[in-house]
Amino acid sequence: MKKRKKYPKELKARVALEAIKGEKTIAQISSEYEIHSNMITKWKKQLKENISDIFIRKNEQEPDVERKIDNLYKEIGRMQVENAWLKKNLGL
């Protein structure tokens, strides 16, 4: 079975930006970079959908990300308490 190619994000961005510019056709870009035209179309669509995320500041992160960070800190706290309890009760 053939493995899938993994393309670096820099290449994806460059190819998608070139496709959005419209100076070359998708077929020309496809043959130039040796990437299937469906991939280029997919990357172009992803770039258009997510381009506004480039300008998000760190303090303006989505609430979902902040919630995940809070949950991770809570989990760390629970583990530290559990660890201390185990050390105390096992005599370590």
ABEGO torsion letter per residue (X at the ends): XBBBBBBBAAAAAAAAAAAAAGABBAAAAAAAAGBBAAAAAAAAAAAAAAAAAAABBAAABBAAAAAAAAAAAAAAAAAAAAAAAAAAAAGX
